[in-house]
Amino acid sequence: MEINIEQDEYMGPLTPEAGIRVDISPQGAMPFPLDKGVSLAPGYAAMIGLRKVICLLCDRSVQLEGLGKVTCMIILTYS
């Protein structure tokens, strides 16, 4: 993705920094770029890697030898 920042149009006293702030949130979640975002400065290349992890908990517990009773957990990872 290429974004035109137009850094020459920034007004120094009102905006102390130029660039963009990126926040990648789950669909339907409220984004909070100031808290969880990543700042990207103009004139530099940036690469952001994503990995989606889904954890599912079963409704029942299972008895495992040496561990005792544990809750079933399934973790799915997408790269």
C-alpha positions as CSV (number, residue, x, y, z in Angstrom):
1,M,0.0,0.0,0.0
2,E,1.3,3.4,-0.8
3,I,0.0,6.5,1.1
4,N,0.6,10.1,0.1
5,I,1.4,11.9,3.3
6,E,1.9,15.4,1.8
7,Q,4.3,16.3,4.5
8,D,4.9,19.8,3.1
9,E,1.2,20.7,4.1
10,Y,1.8,20.0,7.8
11,M,1.7,23.0,10.1
12,G,4.6,22.8,12.6
13,P,3.0,24.2,15.8
14,L,-0.2,22.3,15.3
15,T,1.2,18.9,14.3
16,P,4.6,18.1,15.9
17,E,5.1,15.0,13.8
18,A,4.3,13.8,10.3
19,G,3.3,10.3,9.2
20,I,0.5,7.9,9.9
21,R,-0.6,5.8,12.9
22,V,-1.8,2.2,12.0
23,D,-4.0,0.1,14.3
24,I,-5.1,-3.3,13.1
25,S,-8.0,-4.5,15.2
26,P,-10.5,-7.4,14.9
27,Q,-13.6,-6.7,12.8
28,G,-16.3,-5.0,14.9
29,A,-13.8,-3.9,17.6
30,M,-13.3,-0.2,18.4
31,P,-9.8,0.8,17.2
32,F,-7.5,2.8,19.6
33,P,-4.6,3.9,17.4
34,L,-3.0,6.1,20.1
35,D,-2.9,3.2,22.6
36,K,-2.3,0.2,20.3
37,G,-1.1,1.6,17.0
38,V,2.2,1.7,15.2
39,S,3.6,5.0,14.0
40,L,5.0,5.1,10.5
41,A,7.2,8.0,9.4
42,P,7.2,9.4,5.8
43,G,10.2,8.5,3.7
44,Y,10.8,5.1,5.1
45,A,9.6,1.6,4.1
46,A,7.8,-0.4,6.8
47,M,6.8,-4.0,6.9
48,I,4.2,-5.3,9.3
49,G,3.6,-9.0,9.8
50,L,0.3,-10.4,11.0
51,R,-0.6,-13.7,12.5
52,K,-4.2,-14.6,13.4
53,V,-4.6,-16.8,16.5
54,I,-7.9,-18.4,17.5
55,C,-8.2,-20.1,20.9
56,L,-11.2,-22.4,21.5
57,L,-12.1,-23.8,24.9
58,C,-14.2,-27.0,25.1
59,D,-17.1,-27.3,27.5
60,R,-15.6,-30.3,29.2
61,S,-12.5,-31.3,31.0
62,V,-10.4,-34.4,30.3
63,Q,-8.2,-36.5,32.5
64,L,-4.6,-36.6,31.3
65,E,-2.0,-39.0,32.8
66,G,0.5,-37.1,34.8
67,L,-1.3,-33.8,34.5
68,G,-4.7,-34.6,36.1
69,K,-7.9,-32.9,35.0
70,V,-7.4,-30.2,32.3
71,T,-9.7,-28.2,30.1
72,C,-9.5,-28.9,26.4
73,M,-7.9,-26.1,24.4
74,I,-7.5,-25.8,20.6
75,I,-5.3,-23.2,19.1
76,L,-5.5,-22.4,15.4
77,T,-2.8,-20.2,13.9
78,Y,-2.9,-18.5,10.4
79,S,0.1,-16.8,9.0
